[in-house]
Amino acid sequence: MIRILLAEDEDSMRTYLARALENAGYEVVAVDRGTHALPLLTEEHFDLLLSDIVMPEMDGIELAQRCSQVSPTTKVMFITGFAAVTMKASREAPQAKVLSKPFHLRDLVLEVERLFDSSMANANL
């Protein structure tokens, strides 16, 4: 089963996203900030880090950069409601997918599926 670490500081959004991903068949561990996510990335295996970009203490971009050091096989996807932040994320973490708010939960699940379908296709080449 694909394991997702969700870092989202807004309680209702975190609950909403976690529930949608769990309903789609993913195992989700949800935290409210990057400083809580980082130790989990060093202690456990996650296939995907799904992170808001704007969070207190440690933003999603710094979290993604640290993730690439401690868990290089973990894929990264950002969620954000700020267009300027989207441009910064694309520049500082070009391998990460950025999903802009608002989005439909179906779109999130499809992007996660696409991310892992393309990985499986590349692994089979």
C-alpha positions, 0 to 999 in steps of 0.5 A: 500500500502506498504511504503518504505523509500529509503536512497541512497546517489547516485542521479542516483541510488536513482532515478533508485531504486525509479522508479523501486519500484514505478512501482512495486506498492510500495509507495516510499519516497527517501532521500539522507542520513541517517540523512534525513531518521531518522526524517521521521522514527519517523514522518511517518509509513514505512513498509521497510527501504531500505538503502545503507550502505555507506553514508555520515553523518550516515551510513546505519547500524547506521540508521538501529539500530536507526530505530529499536528503533524508528520504531521497526515494520519497516523491513530493507534491505541493498544495498551495493557494498562492500563485507566487508561492507556486512559482517559487516551489517550481523553481526551488523544487522542480521535481515536485508537482504543484497542485493549486487550491482550490481543487476538487478532491478527485483531482488530488486523487488523480494526480497521486495516481498519475504520479505512481502510475508513471513511476511504475511504468518507468520501473518496468522499462 
